[in-house]
């Protein structure tokens, strides 16, 4: 157990989106008018073991969500921001040769590249998780006739979803900028 380490990547790319999806699934199963109040009241009664189980389940759900979110990102983002994706491959794996060169000849740029990849993954994972929460809260608000009380919550969740997708596009651009800049510099030095 001492060798198991959870980093920021695991928390923000897997656990946090997984927890948001878990909350959405709970709201689908158990409708609550004031879901935030319900979550806070329930959390007071959890034992450490139950929290560990919930974090583990959130991690697994987040892990599965990350793959699905990437597929959503590949389809949705280039169609919304066409000009920002022009000439930029959506799948970074197809740029493997350049990335290997960066890793070998420019470790600092490779570290920066990994940071942008983590942030991009975090943003598109959180986008899918929060969009599910948005639609769940929207349906529950309509069903329970409390749409007016939930307007602010819906706005915050919906706007956050949009911002997460938008930021994933920005990090995607930064990934390509780092790859292009590093490749150009390596080509200059090799002459």
N, C-alpha and C positions, 0 to 999 in steps of 0.2 A: 504494500500500500504506500510505503514511503516514496517509491519511485514513480508513482502516478502523479503527473503534473498537469494542471489545467491552466492554460494560458489565456490571454485576452482573446485570441482567435477562437478558442473553444467557447468562451463565454458569449462573445458578441455574434459569432457566426452560427453557433449551434444552440447553446442553452437559452439565450434570450429570445430568439425567434421561436424556438421550440416551446418555451413557456407561454408565449403569446398565442401560439396555435393551441396549446393545451387549454388555455383560458377560453378561447373561442369554442373549442369542442365542448367544454363544460357548459358554456352559455347555450349551445345548441341543445344539449341534453337537459339542462336544468335552467329554464328561463327565469331571469331575475330582472326586475325593472331597474334597480340601481346596482349594476354589476360590480362597480368599483367598491362600493360599501360591502357587498357580499364577499368579495375577495379578501378585503382587509379583515372582516370578521372571521372568516374561515382560517386565515393564516395565523390567527392568535392561538388556535387549538392544535396546530401541527407539532408533532414531536420531531426530534432531530432525525430519527429514522424515516419518518414520512417525508421530510424535506429532502433527504438524500434520495429516496425513491422518486420523488417528483423531479428532482434535478436530473436524475438518470433518464427518466422517461422523456424529459424536455430535451436532453442531449440527443437521444435516439431520434425523436421527432424532428429536431433541428437538423440532424445529419441527413435525414431523408429529404427534408425541406430544401436543403442547400442545393441538392441536385435538381429538384423540380424548379427551384427559383432560378437557377442558371438557365434552364430551358426557357422559362418565361422571359428572362432578361434577353436572351438571344433573339427571341421573336419580337417582343414588345418594344424594347429600347431603340433598335435601328429603324423601326417603322415610325416612331414618334419623332425622333431626332435624326432624320436621314442625313442632313448635312454634317452633323457631328460624327457620323460613322463612315463617311465617304473616305475610302482608302484605308480604313482601320479594320483589320480582321477582328471579328467578334470573339473567336476562339483563340486564346493566347497560346494554347498547345500547338497550334499550327506554326508558331514562331519559335519552335524549340531550338533550332540551330542558333538563332541569334541569342536566345536566352542562355544557352550553354556557353557561348562565347563571353557574354557579360559575366556570368558566374565565374568563369575562369580568369578573365583579365580585369574585371572591375567589380570586386566583391562589395564595395560600398554601394555602387549602383544596383547590384543584384539585391542587396538588402532593402534599398528603397523600392525597387520593383516588387519585392515580396510584400512590403507594407501596403502599396497601392492595391495589390491583388487581394489582400486580406480586407481592406476597407471596401473594395468593390463587392466582394462576397458578402460582407456584413450588410451592406446597403441593399443589395437585391434580395437577400434572405429576409431582412426586416420588411422590405416592401411587400413580399408575398404574405408574410405573417400578419402585418397590419391591415392589408387589404381584406384578408379573411375576417379579421376582427371587425373591420368597418362594416362589411356586409352582414355579419352576425348581429352586431348591435343595431344596424338599420332595420333588419327584419324583426328583431325582438321589439324595437321601439314602435314599429308599425303595428305589430301584433298586440302589444299591451297598451296601445293608444296613448303612449307617452312620448311621441316624437318631439314635441316642443321642449320637454325636459332634457332630451338627449341631443338636441341640436349642437350644443357646444362640444360635447364629447365626439359626436360624429364629425364635426368640422376639424377638430384637432387630430383625430385618427386618420381621416381622409387626407388632410393636408400633409401629415407626417408621411403617409404612404407615398404620396407624390414626391415629396422631398427625398425620400430614400431612393426611389427610382432615379430621380434627377441626379443625385449625388453619385450613384453607381455609374452613370454616364460620365460624369466628371472624372472619377477615378479611372475609368476605362481610357479616357483621353490621356491622363497622366501616365498610365502604363505604356501606351504607345509612344508618348513623348520621351519617356525614359529609355525605352528600347531603341527608338530612332536616334536619339542624341548619343547614347552609348555606342551604338553601331557605327555612327558617323565618326565619332572620335577614335574608335579602334581602327577604322579604315584609314584615317589620317595618319595614325602612328605607324601603321604597317607599310606605308609608302616609303 
